[in-house]
């Protein structure tokens, strides 16, 4: 059976991969939403300005 330290290393690695993929998916969806026209965005509860701001804040570097 794996030691608690070893399990933590794997758990941390898995958490990092999940976080990276979540950011990647959010970036993809955000880009796809930005391709829609303003009327469609408004109809679904989004604003172009908020999406642009969220795109900039997703990657602070």
Secondary structure, 3 states (H helix, E strand, C coil): CCCHHHHHHHHHHHHHHHHHHHHHHHHHHHHHHHCCCHHHHHHCCCCHHHHHHHHHHHCCC
